Amino acid sequence: MSANGKNRIIHKNYLVVDQIPLGAFGANSYLITCPANQESVLIDAPGEPEVLKKFLDKTKPVSLVLTHGHFDHLGAVNQIREFSQVPTGIHPEDRGFLDFTPDFELYHGQVIPAGKLKLEVLHTPGHTPGSICLKVDNCLISGDTIFPGGPGKTSSPEDFKKILNSIRKTISNMPDNTLILPGHGHHTDLKTEREKFNRFEELGFTPGLYGDVTWT
């Protein structure tokens, strides 16, 4: 993989975003870089630490942010922490997934800096209690909260209602051109997903629904 090749999905004079699918489950890691001084934030570390190291070596990483605590997003966290000494943050409701004490906790409305960039933390529970998304420019790094065609997997009807509420109250009111960068697979845009989501809510759904759900 090349940090200047197919992984680079956004390249502006003030923002660079690399999408790096890794590990057995193809979870996406995202490297958000400020071109002004090359400071970067790594979002999730699913696996293949030697690949991530090649990306990080081209920048000045200032933090590792975890969208949630599931193992398929954490496979290379310990190795990244060891060789980069980068402080790592997770929402307090997901810290129990970790085998170490995080360096900082994430909370709704918090701003994570990288050079001139500011990444806003959005708490979006449902997939896990401490799931978060990150908003920077017109991009939403959505973790496993929302994908093209549906929400993240939930473990109970209560969690499914929580994830719908997170999407409805925190994500759905963003601008149409918001680019959704999910924790697995390809990106989508909010206009497309909002139309599907609104239709899903209008039609209603079977009580007790949860698990792998699509808007259709």
VEXBAKOL-351697 format. One record per residue (C-alpha): residue in one letter; x, y, z. Coordinates in steps of 0.001 Angstrom, whole numbers, plus 500000, padded with zeros to 6 digits. Example, Ala and Ser with C-alpha at 12.3 -4.5 7.8 and 13.67 -1.06 7.14 Angstrom:
A512300495500507800
S513670498940507140
This chain:
M500000500000500000
S501108503539499331
A500202506637501302
N500179508508498006
G498321505884495966
K494917504282496075
N494521504849499824
R494393508629499488
I490728509539499188
I490971513265500013
H493851515559499122
K493194519244499718
N495674521982500534
Y494435521926504144
L493314518297504624
V494574514873503590
V492688511655504357
D494057508158503768
Q491731505167504082
I493615501990505024
P491618498714505127
L493406496246507389
G493124492948509199
A491077489824508615
F487789491758508727
G488880494574506420
A488224497295508992
N489190500777507867
S491833502841509587
Y491924506525508649
L494932508815508786
I493906512475508960
T496823514793508163
C497275518558508188
P499542519399505213
A500722522618506884
N502914520779509397
Q502211517066508712
E500624516485512123
S498195513578511950
V495533511686513860
L495204507940513331
I491666506653513699
D491470502961514626
A494270500416514223
P492668497187512990
G495828495196512263
E498946494947510109
P501034497353512216
E503887497317509700
V501534498829507100
L500327501516509491
K503907502319510438
K504712503152506802
F501866505665506759
L502721507138510152
D506413507514509251
K505404510055506593
T503619512248509157
K503894513462512738
P501206511498514623
V499794513331517631
S497059510921518731
L495367507580518109
V491581507771518402
L489418504659518665
T485865504811517333
H484848501915519598
G486254498943521427
H485623495962519165
F488630493759518494
D488513494136514704
H489394497824515142
L492085497291517796
G494379494583516427
A497452496813516029
V496823499289518850
N499480497985521218
Q502149497864518503
I501306501388517330
R501498502678520887
E504845500972521395
F506693502303518369
S505062505721518052
Q504437506608521722
V501251508285520515
P498589508972523178
T495457506883522705
G491873507862523420
I488539506054523625
H485113506908525022
P484918505926528734
E481976503582528112
D484205501454525871
R487422501550527863
G486644498111529295
F487420496611525876
L491073497636526224
D493872495753527973
F495567499019528948
T494593502350530481
P493899504907527727
D495870508130527800
F492743510258527459
E488981509844527278
L486740511006524472
Y483499512868525078
H480804514437522921
G481826517833521565
Q485519517367522306
V487965518673519694
I491025516631518690
P493668518871517048
A496099518004514265
G497986521076513115
K495341523490511853
L492700520767511713
K490061520181514375
L488295516826514616
E485013516997516538
V484043513969518621
L480396512860518391
H479129510232520831
T476881507873518849
P475980504878521056
G474243501797519727
H476844499568518108
T478656499791521438
P477906502041524425
G480948504199523713
S480840504347519916
I481906507689518472
C482134509407515103
L484572512164514156
K483693515217512050
V486377517133510144
D485626519511507272
N482801517822505305
C483899514320506353
L482312512087508973
I484478509164510068
S481575507050511250
G483172503958512756
D480540501225512883
T477621503594513486
I476464504021509882
F477394502311506611
P476219502600503030
G472757501060503229
G472276500660506936
P473324501116510567
G476018499186512396
K475198495806513884
T473410495886517231
S473115493298520001
S469591493995521282
P466387495855520373
E467385498547522885
D470740499020521166
F469012499216517783
K466815502045519064
K469935503765520408
I471762503610517089
L468723504934515233
N468538507779517729
S472240508514517254
I471780508690513494
R468593510740513764
K469809513324516281
T473556513535515650
I474189512622512012
S471037513139509950
N471011516939510328
M474454517404508743
P474791518920505240
D473894516797502209
N477486516748500952
T478856515244504168
L481100512361503132
I480562509313505349
L483757507298505828
P482675504046507530
G484568501514509591
H484258498903506830
G483786499213503084
H483456502200500794
H482351505740501530
T478941507230500850
D477302510636501284
L474745511795503785
K472139512842501214
T471972509263499912
E471844507695503357
R469379510207504801
E466860509451502048
K467108505713502790
F466987506278506547
N463949508561506356
R462131506037504171
F462991503271506649
E461539505305509523
E458417506235507537
L457645502591506777
G458305501503510354
F459915498265511437
T459068495105513338
P459233495554517127
G462233493780518567
L464355494278515447
Y468135494287515906
G471318492739514518
D472428493262510899
V469768495594509482
T469590497406506152
W467466500419505267
T465667498337502640
